[in-house]
Amino acid sequence: MPGSERARNGLKLFITVAVSLAFGLLFIRSIDIDDVLSSLRGANYALVVPALALFACSVAFRSLRWRAFLLPTDDLSWRDLLPSVLIGYAGNNLLPLRAGELVRAQHLSDHFGVPRMRTLGALLMERLFDGAVLSAFLLWGLVIDDAGAGFLTAGVILALGAAAGFVLCTAAALNPGLPAKIAALPVPMPARLRQEISGLGGSFFAGFSVMTRLSSFTLAAASSLAAWALELAMYWLIAEGFDLEASVSAVAFAGAAANVSLSLPLAQGGFGAFEVFATRALQEFDVAKSAAAAYALALHFFLIVPVSVIGLIVLWRSTIATPATRR
């Protein structure tokens, strides 16, 4: 790896760690630790089991969404895609710089022959669908309760960003030959670079194909809504275990705000930012700070640890199995 690339990666890692530490310190300094521990001890953890079952169903729907992203070229079932989704989540939780996305792309390439650049293009589509749903939950919460200019700004920016991204990706998907045309421009360019722009660029654009097929787009949109509805139902069930006395809309708003925070440059798992955003959002609905902070900590733990453990087991099993490449 060239020295300049190592320096850039080192700088990115430093920034993510610094931002995470800043949010972590902000969270710790803003709470009464004894009160938070008391809330954690007094919670009803019997509700965790059905909550995790809801989260498992949510992950299954995310796998179904990936089927929509990869059609029609790669006709894979949601069961085929589930391992790569779990591995990607585990990687993002445990590796810096969201490197789990690269692990997911490699897994799909090794086991099903899906081009890595196509997977990266589909990952961008995943972000756009998630952004659209989360912005809707944020703005919905703002309609119900005046949560302040900060959350309104985040919701509007997220909604506009997702809309702009959909427009640009649709334009790219409708012009699959654009990378080849760029590579053919009469400008000084190494031959290898022309080949990479044409080949890798075309593969990346292929990851946006969901925008050109109504059936695939409908499946992706429906599975996105189902996945987030189930995940937010998990949030609400755990909230019931902490006796927050928060409405479904309040929990959905807090969950959306916490997930939006994960788009910031954060270290593994996103500790700190998730808790700060979730706690602040719940306070807008008159939930006591200590109870809200304890809930945010517990929720983040149950979102990260089980899926990371399962993802690592799936990755270990896949490395000792012979890849069944389809093409």
Stockholm file with secondary structure:
# STOCKHOLM 1.0

chainA/1-327         MPGSERARNGLKLFITVAVSLAFGLLFIRSIDIDDVLSSLRGANYALVVPALALFACSVAFRSLRWRAFLLPTDDLSWRDLLPSVLIGYAGNNLLPLRAGELVRAQHLSDHFGVPRMRTLGALLMERLFDGAVLSAFLLWGLVIDDAGAGFLTAGVILALGAAAGFVLCTAAALNPGLPAKIAALPVPMPARLRQEISGLGGSFFAGFSVMTRLSSFTLAAASSLAAWALELAMYWLIAEGFDLEASVSAVAFAGAAANVSLSLPLAQGGFGAFEVFATRALQEFDVAKSAAAAYALALHFFLIVPVSVIGLIVLWRSTIATPATRR
#=GR chainA/1-327 SS CCHHHHHHHHHHHHHHHHHHHHHHHHHHHTSCHHHHHHHHHTSCGGGHHHHHHHHHHHHHHHHHHHHHHHTTTSCCCHHHHHHHHHHHHHHHHHSGGGTHHHHHHHHHHHHHCCCHHHHHHHHHHHHHHHHHHHHHHHHHHHHHSCCCHHHHHHHHHHHHHHHHHHHHHHHHHTCTTHHHHHHTSSSCCCHHHHHHHHHHHHHHHHTTGGGGCHHHHHHHHHHHHHHHHHHHHHHHHHHHHTTCCCCHHHHHHHHHHHHHHTTSSCCGGGTTHHHHHHHHHHHTTTCCHHHHHHHHHHHHHHHHHHHHHHHHHHHHHHHHSCCCCCC
#=GC SS_cons         CCHHHHHHHHHHHHHHHHHHHHHHHHHHHTSCHHHHHHHHHTSCGGGHHHHHHHHHHHHHHHHHHHHHHHTTTSCCCHHHHHHHHHHHHHHHHHSGGGTHHHHHHHHHHHHHCCCHHHHHHHHHHHHHHHHHHHHHHHHHHHHHSCCCHHHHHHHHHHHHHHHHHHHHHHHHHTCTTHHHHHHTSSSCCCHHHHHHHHHHHHHHHHTTGGGGCHHHHHHHHHHHHHHHHHHHHHHHHHHHHTTCCCCHHHHHHHHHHHHHHTTSSCCGGGTTHHHHHHHHHHHTTTCCHHHHHHHHHHHHHHHHHHHHHHHHHHHHHHHHSCCCCCC
//
